[in-house]
Amino acid sequence: MAHHNHTSITEFLIIGFQSFHRLRIFLFVLFLIIYIITVFGNMFIIMLVPTLNNLQSPMYFFLSSLSLSDVLVTSNIVPNMLQLLWTDESTVYISGCILQYYIFGSLAATECLLLTVMSYDRYLAIANPLRYSSIMSHQLCLYLIIFSWLIGFTPTLPVAVCVSKLNFCDANAIDHFFCDLGPFLELSCSDTSTAKMLAFVFSFFVTIFPFFFIVTSYVSIIYTILRINSAKGRKKAFSTCSSHLTVVSMYYGSLIILYVIPSKKNSFNINKYISLLYTVITPLLNPIIYSLKNKMISNAAQKFFKDMS
């Protein structure tokens, strides 16, 4: 197709939540409050872990890294969404859209890998407690965190480079509140099969494969817990991984609903609102879940505020 018959697009219009136009001020205040709580809650965990001796264990180092990922994810999405709600319109250059997608996709992959590492940590702690300290050393813990971040930010790069070479013409409205890959590619007048194939292949290695690893780890964990004789022992063992299991279920649940289960397009564009789960709600709930379900975090937080007063 000859591209001279089309108007070249250099920036996109983000549609956002136009169906809720009358509620945009309410939504602005709501998402602003959520963003403030999310950043404060996760930053609190990041600062709390290295300062208290009783939190100097691999599980809490992984948790603080997960909190950092949550802060970056929500900071990549929510400020732009707030601007969209406040001004009722938002435009973004193609380069800015690609950059937002790259950061979002990389952080999503990093979070999947961190959750996988945390499941391995819980497996060692429950299934092999006597050797846990010798296996999950501080050095290995550090290597796993660095590995998660490096690998997380690597696969999305070739996809972003491929997208940057596409042509965009005529249509320029993204029916979403951020530059997600699907709605972005729909606007291209070039062949997007290569970008879609790369995205699928890399997503398998950084999301689907880790998911199966997590499932395998928890099958082993549950099998080990069921072999414990006392009910008190089983309850104590399960409590050490209940927070992580809750976060994994919530995070992967929304990803599977959005990207794996096929859905028909409709006027309400349900995928847009499911995206809120892992871009806004999950980063908000993660520190709350760990604070409520983990006595060490809860007691450490109480001690911290008591010492501050």
VMD Tcl script that draws the C-alpha trace (Angstrom):
set ca {
  {0.00 0.00 0.00}
  {1.35 3.41 -0.87}
  {1.70 5.51 2.23}
  {1.35 8.79 0.31}
  {-2.42 8.20 0.29}
  {-2.49 8.58 4.06}
  {-1.85 11.34 6.55}
  {1.19 10.56 8.70}
  {0.47 10.59 12.43}
  {3.04 11.96 14.89}
  {0.93 12.04 18.07}
  {-2.01 10.18 19.54}
  {-5.14 11.22 21.39}
  {-5.71 9.19 24.55}
  {-9.47 8.69 24.97}
  {-9.39 7.45 28.56}
  {-12.74 7.36 30.36}
  {-14.95 9.53 28.15}
  {-18.01 7.43 28.99}
  {-17.61 8.70 32.58}
  {-17.20 12.35 31.61}
  {-19.59 13.59 34.31}
  {-17.61 11.74 36.98}
  {-14.17 12.88 35.87}
  {-13.61 15.20 38.89}
  {-14.66 12.44 41.27}
  {-12.41 9.95 39.45}
  {-9.54 12.45 39.51}
  {-9.79 12.81 43.30}
  {-10.24 9.05 43.77}
  {-7.20 8.09 41.67}
  {-5.11 10.87 43.21}
  {-5.85 9.52 46.71}
  {-5.10 5.96 45.54}
  {-1.83 7.11 43.99}
  {-0.71 8.92 47.16}
  {-1.57 5.92 49.35}
  {0.14 3.54 46.90}
  {3.38 5.52 46.80}
  {3.40 6.08 50.58}
  {2.59 2.44 51.41}
  {5.20 0.95 49.10}
  {7.88 3.52 49.95}
  {7.24 2.81 53.63}
  {8.03 -0.88 53.09}
  {11.13 0.02 51.03}
  {12.42 2.21 53.90}
  {11.27 -0.15 56.66}
  {13.00 -3.34 55.51}
  {16.67 -2.22 55.64}
  {16.26 -0.31 58.93}
  {14.88 -3.10 61.17}
  {16.91 -6.15 62.18}
  {13.93 -8.52 62.35}
  {13.22 -7.87 58.65}
  {16.74 -8.75 57.47}
  {15.76 -11.89 55.56}
  {15.49 -12.73 51.85}
  {11.68 -12.66 51.81}
  {11.60 -9.01 52.93}
  {14.35 -7.97 50.53}
  {12.28 -9.45 47.71}
  {9.23 -7.66 49.10}
  {10.99 -4.28 49.10}
  {12.05 -4.87 45.47}
  {8.45 -5.74 44.61}
  {7.32 -2.51 46.30}
  {9.80 -0.53 44.19}
  {8.35 -2.13 41.08}
  {4.83 -1.19 42.21}
  {5.85 2.45 42.76}
  {7.37 2.65 39.28}
  {4.39 0.92 37.62}
  {1.81 3.23 39.11}
  {4.02 6.30 38.57}
  {4.33 5.40 34.89}
  {0.54 5.24 34.45}
  {-1.39 7.27 37.04}
  {0.10 10.80 36.62}
  {-0.77 10.75 32.91}
  {-4.20 9.37 33.74}
  {-4.74 12.20 36.24}
  {-3.81 14.75 33.59}
  {-6.27 13.06 31.23}
  {-9.07 13.30 33.79}
  {-8.24 16.90 34.72}
  {-7.99 18.31 31.18}
  {-10.52 15.88 29.66}
  {-8.07 15.20 26.83}
  {-4.49 14.09 26.44}
  {-2.13 13.85 23.50}
  {1.16 12.01 23.40}
  {3.87 11.77 20.76}
  {4.59 8.36 19.25}
  {8.00 8.28 20.96}
  {6.37 9.02 24.32}
  {3.79 6.31 23.76}
  {6.47 3.75 22.91}
  {8.48 4.76 25.96}
  {5.46 4.37 28.25}
  {4.73 0.94 26.78}
  {8.38 -0.12 27.19}
  {8.49 0.94 30.85}
  {5.10 -0.64 31.57}
  {5.92 -3.91 29.79}
  {9.35 -4.15 31.42}
  {7.99 -3.51 34.92}
  {5.19 -6.04 34.38}
  {7.79 -8.64 33.39}
  {9.99 -7.69 36.35}
  {7.06 -8.09 38.73}
  {6.29 -11.54 37.32}
  {9.92 -12.57 37.84}
  {10.03 -11.14 41.36}
  {6.86 -13.05 42.27}
  {8.50 -16.18 40.84}
  {11.65 -15.66 42.91}
  {9.50 -15.12 46.00}
  {7.65 -18.39 45.35}
  {11.02 -20.20 45.15}
  {12.02 -18.54 48.42}
  {8.79 -19.74 50.10}
  {9.31 -23.24 48.68}
  {12.79 -23.46 50.21}
  {11.60 -22.08 53.55}
  {8.78 -24.62 53.87}
  {10.01 -27.69 51.98}
  {13.68 -27.46 52.97}
  {13.87 -25.36 56.16}
  {17.10 -26.88 57.49}
  {19.08 -25.84 54.42}
  {17.17 -22.62 53.74}
  {19.78 -20.26 55.23}
  {22.68 -21.93 53.43}
  {20.91 -22.02 50.05}
  {19.17 -18.63 50.11}
  {22.26 -16.67 51.03}
  {22.48 -12.89 50.89}
  {24.57 -13.17 47.73}
  {22.03 -15.41 45.98}
  {19.23 -13.10 47.10}
  {21.03 -10.13 45.55}
  {21.73 -12.06 42.32}
  {18.06 -13.07 42.00}
  {16.88 -9.48 42.44}
  {19.39 -8.16 39.87}
  {18.47 -11.01 37.52}
  {14.75 -10.18 37.80}
  {15.29 -6.51 36.93}
  {17.77 -7.11 34.10}
  {15.73 -9.87 32.46}
  {12.51 -7.92 33.02}
  {13.78 -4.91 31.07}
  {15.40 -6.90 28.24}
  {12.60 -8.72 26.30}
  {10.36 -5.66 25.85}
  {13.16 -3.71 24.16}
  {13.08 -5.50 20.76}
  {9.28 -5.21 20.75}
  {9.53 -1.46 21.38}
  {12.16 -1.12 18.64}
  {9.93 -3.04 16.23}
  {6.95 -0.82 17.08}
  {9.06 2.30 16.53}
  {9.56 1.24 12.90}
  {5.80 1.00 12.19}
  {3.88 3.64 10.26}
  {0.79 5.28 11.73}
  {-1.73 7.06 9.56}
  {-5.31 8.37 9.58}
  {-6.62 7.06 12.95}
  {-4.90 8.55 16.00}
  {-7.25 7.86 18.95}
  {-6.14 5.23 21.49}
  {-9.18 3.87 23.30}
  {-7.36 3.35 26.56}
  {-5.95 5.35 29.48}
  {-2.33 4.51 28.61}
  {-0.28 3.20 25.68}
  {-0.91 -0.52 25.99}
  {0.42 -2.57 23.09}
  {-2.89 -3.91 21.73}
  {-4.75 -0.59 21.22}
  {-1.47 0.97 20.04}
  {-0.91 -1.61 17.27}
  {-4.50 -1.33 16.07}
  {-3.74 2.18 14.81}
  {-0.80 1.14 12.63}
  {-1.20 1.00 8.86}
  {1.88 -1.26 8.64}
  {2.16 -5.02 9.03}
  {2.17 -5.61 12.80}
  {2.60 -9.40 12.70}
  {6.30 -9.25 13.63}
  {5.64 -7.02 16.65}
  {2.79 -9.27 17.79}
  {4.92 -12.40 17.37}
  {7.82 -10.90 19.33}
  {5.46 -9.75 22.08}
  {3.91 -13.23 22.31}
  {7.24 -15.07 22.39}
  {8.83 -12.82 24.99}
  {5.69 -12.67 27.13}
  {5.71 -16.47 27.29}
  {9.19 -16.49 28.81}
  {8.65 -13.63 31.29}
  {4.99 -14.19 32.27}
  {3.60 -17.61 31.30}
  {6.70 -19.67 32.12}
  {7.12 -17.95 35.53}
  {3.43 -18.59 36.20}
  {3.89 -22.34 35.70}
  {6.97 -22.22 37.92}
  {4.91 -20.52 40.65}
  {2.13 -23.12 40.30}
  {4.69 -25.94 40.55}
  {6.25 -24.34 43.62}
  {2.90 -24.06 45.38}
  {1.94 -27.63 44.52}
  {5.13 -28.70 46.31}
  {4.45 -26.27 49.16}
  {0.89 -27.53 49.66}
  {2.08 -31.14 49.51}
  {4.69 -30.40 52.18}
  {2.18 -28.56 54.39}
  {-0.33 -31.43 54.20}
  {2.35 -33.81 55.48}
  {2.77 -31.78 58.67}
  {1.10 -33.67 61.52}
  {-0.21 -30.85 63.71}
  {-2.92 -28.43 62.59}
  {-1.02 -25.62 64.30}
  {2.11 -26.46 62.32}
  {0.17 -26.53 59.04}
  {-1.43 -23.17 59.84}
  {1.92 -21.62 60.73}
  {3.56 -22.93 57.55}
  {0.75 -21.69 55.34}
  {0.74 -18.26 56.99}
  {4.32 -17.67 55.80}
  {3.22 -17.79 52.16}
  {-0.43 -16.63 52.31}
  {0.47 -13.00 51.53}
  {2.49 -13.96 48.47}
  {-0.19 -16.37 47.27}
  {-2.84 -13.66 47.56}
  {-0.76 -11.17 45.56}
  {0.07 -13.78 42.89}
  {-3.59 -14.75 42.52}
  {-4.67 -11.13 42.19}
  {-1.91 -10.11 39.77}
  {-1.95 -13.13 37.48}
  {-5.74 -13.35 37.68}
  {-6.13 -9.94 36.06}
  {-3.41 -10.69 33.46}
  {-5.05 -14.00 32.48}
  {-8.50 -12.42 32.18}
  {-7.12 -9.59 30.06}
  {-4.59 -11.30 27.78}
  {-5.37 -15.02 27.76}
  {-9.16 -15.36 27.89}
  {-10.63 -14.10 24.59}
  {-13.20 -11.36 24.97}
  {-15.53 -9.68 22.52}
  {-15.21 -5.97 22.00}
  {-18.13 -4.07 23.39}
  {-19.17 -0.50 23.98}
  {-17.91 -0.59 27.57}
  {-14.44 -1.80 26.51}
  {-14.11 -4.09 29.52}
  {-10.38 -4.66 28.93}
  {-9.68 -1.03 29.75}
  {-11.18 -1.40 33.19}
  {-9.56 -4.77 33.87}
  {-6.24 -3.03 33.18}
  {-6.92 -0.87 36.24}
  {-6.51 -3.98 38.39}
  {-2.81 -4.48 37.73}
  {-1.82 -0.87 37.01}
  {-3.63 0.86 39.88}
  {-5.34 -1.53 42.31}
  {-2.64 -4.21 42.71}
  {0.15 -1.71 43.57}
  {-2.25 -0.23 46.14}
  {-3.20 -3.55 47.73}
  {0.23 -5.20 47.83}
  {1.57 -3.31 50.88}
  {-1.85 -3.55 52.57}
  {-2.00 -7.33 52.07}
  {1.52 -7.86 53.41}
  {0.89 -5.55 56.36}
  {-2.36 -7.30 57.32}
  {-1.29 -10.90 56.68}
  {2.31 -10.69 57.85}
  {2.78 -10.22 61.58}
  {6.45 -9.31 61.18}
  {5.59 -6.39 58.90}
  {2.65 -5.36 61.07}
  {4.68 -5.46 64.30}
  {7.61 -3.69 62.66}
  {5.31 -0.92 61.40}
  {3.79 -0.47 64.86}
  {7.24 -0.32 66.44}
  {8.41 2.15 63.80}
  {5.53 4.57 64.41}
  {5.87 4.13 68.18}
  {9.55 5.09 68.02}
  {8.71 8.04 65.79}
  {6.12 9.40 68.26}
}
mol new
graphics top color blue
foreach p $ca { graphics top sphere $p radius 0.5 }
foreach p [lrange $ca 0 end-1] q [lrange $ca 1 end] { graphics top cylinder $p $q radius 0.2 }
display resetview
